[in-house]
Amino acid sequence: QVQLVESGGGLVQAGGSLRLSCATSGRTFSSYAMAWFRQAPGKEREFVARIKWSDSNTYYKDSVRGRFTISGDNAKNTVSLQMNSLKPEDTAVYYCAAQARQSGGFYTRAYKYEYWGQGTQVTVSS
């Protein structure tokens, strides 16, 4: 079974930084793209960032662009999210996800991704 495991969450002050990591648990696998989503209490899970391995293209939610950076190692199916200048609005459970193969559009939607981690809590205090 393919499983992803996130780490690196924690409590930080506004303006601080965190680096989240996501790695494969158990057997290795390949993916077409990987992404980060987040979910705040009482809100729907929302797209944060994505990296497509074939060309290393990245895409970000507008509110995190310039502050967050997604990167990874396709050979190891690992991905990280460097988060700088954190704001209280960034508080959420962060999930990594993997898209197994190329498919149609709407890559910002959660249903696009077949494999998910359990999430790691990020709390930004003011």
C-alpha positions as CSV (number, residue, x, y, z in Angstrom):
1,Q,0.0,0.0,0.0
2,V,1.3,3.5,-0.9
3,Q,1.4,5.8,2.1
4,L,2.9,9.3,2.6
5,V,4.1,10.7,5.9
6,E,4.4,14.4,6.7
7,S,6.7,15.9,9.3
8,G,8.0,19.3,10.3
9,G,4.8,20.9,11.6
10,G,4.8,22.9,14.8
11,L,4.0,26.2,16.5
12,V,5.7,29.4,15.3
13,Q,5.2,33.1,15.7
14,A,3.9,35.2,12.9
15,G,6.8,36.0,10.5
16,G,8.6,32.8,11.3
17,S,9.4,29.8,9.2
18,L,8.8,26.1,9.0
19,R,9.9,23.4,6.6
20,L,7.5,20.5,6.0
21,S,8.7,17.2,4.6
22,C,6.8,14.3,3.1
23,A,8.2,10.9,2.5
24,T,7.0,7.5,1.4
25,S,6.2,4.9,4.0
26,G,6.9,1.4,3.0
27,R,7.4,0.5,-0.6
28,T,8.7,3.0,-3.1
29,F,6.5,4.3,-6.0
30,S,6.6,6.8,-8.8
31,S,4.2,9.7,-9.3
32,Y,3.4,12.3,-12.0
33,A,3.1,15.1,-9.5
34,M,3.0,15.9,-5.8
35,A,1.3,18.6,-4.0
36,W,0.5,20.2,-0.6
37,F,-2.9,20.9,0.7
38,R,-4.1,22.3,4.0
39,Q,-7.3,22.3,6.0
40,A,-8.2,24.7,8.7
41,P,-10.9,24.0,11.3
42,G,-14.4,24.3,9.8
43,K,-13.1,24.8,6.3
44,E,-12.6,22.7,3.2
45,R,-9.3,21.3,2.2
46,E,-7.5,23.7,-0.1
47,F,-4.7,23.6,-2.5
48,V,-1.4,25.1,-1.5
49,A,1.4,24.1,-4.0
50,R,2.2,21.5,-6.6
51,I,5.3,20.3,-8.4
52,K,5.0,18.3,-11.7
53,W,8.1,16.1,-12.0
54,S,8.4,16.0,-15.8
55,D,9.4,19.6,-16.1
56,S,9.6,20.7,-12.5
57,N,6.9,23.2,-13.0
58,T,5.4,24.6,-9.8
59,Y,2.1,26.2,-9.0
60,Y,1.0,28.1,-5.9
61,K,-2.1,29.3,-4.3
62,D,-2.1,33.1,-4.7
63,S,-1.9,33.8,-0.9
64,V,1.3,31.8,-0.4
65,R,3.2,32.7,-3.6
66,G,6.5,34.4,-2.8
67,R,6.4,33.0,0.8
68,F,6.2,29.2,0.2
69,T,8.5,27.1,-2.0
70,I,7.8,23.5,-3.0
71,S,10.6,21.2,-3.9
72,G,11.4,17.6,-4.0
73,D,13.2,14.5,-5.3
74,N,11.3,12.6,-7.9
75,A,13.6,9.5,-7.6
76,K,12.7,9.3,-3.9
77,N,9.2,10.5,-4.1
78,T,9.8,13.1,-1.5
79,V,8.6,16.6,-1.4
80,S,9.1,19.6,1.0
81,L,7.4,22.9,1.6
82,Q,9.5,25.7,2.8
83,M,7.2,28.2,4.5
84,N,8.5,31.7,5.3
85,S,6.8,34.9,6.6
86,L,4.1,32.8,8.1
87,K,0.8,34.4,9.0
88,P,-1.9,33.3,11.4
89,E,-4.1,32.6,8.4
90,D,-1.7,29.8,7.5
91,T,-2.7,27.8,10.5
92,A,-4.0,24.4,9.3
93,V,-3.3,20.8,9.0
94,Y,-1.0,20.4,6.1
95,Y,-1.2,17.3,3.9
96,C,1.1,16.0,1.1
97,A,-0.5,14.2,-1.8
98,A,0.6,12.4,-4.9
99,Q,-0.9,12.2,-8.4
100,A,-0.1,8.8,-9.8
101,R,-0.3,9.6,-13.5
102,Q,-1.1,12.3,-16.0
103,S,-4.8,13.1,-16.3
104,G,-7.1,16.0,-17.1
105,G,-7.1,19.5,-15.6
106,F,-8.3,20.7,-12.2
107,Y,-5.0,19.9,-10.4
108,T,-6.0,22.2,-7.5
109,R,-8.8,19.8,-6.5
110,A,-8.2,17.2,-3.8
111,Y,-9.8,14.4,-5.8
112,K,-7.0,14.7,-8.4
113,Y,-4.6,13.0,-6.0
114,E,-4.7,9.3,-5.2
115,Y,-2.3,9.1,-2.3
116,W,-2.3,11.1,0.9
117,G,-0.5,11.5,4.1
118,Q,-2.1,11.8,7.5
119,G,-1.2,15.5,7.9
120,T,0.9,17.7,10.2
121,Q,-0.3,20.6,12.2
122,V,1.0,24.0,11.6
123,T,0.0,26.7,14.1
124,V,1.0,30.4,13.6
125,S,0.5,32.6,16.6
126,S,0.1,36.4,16.5
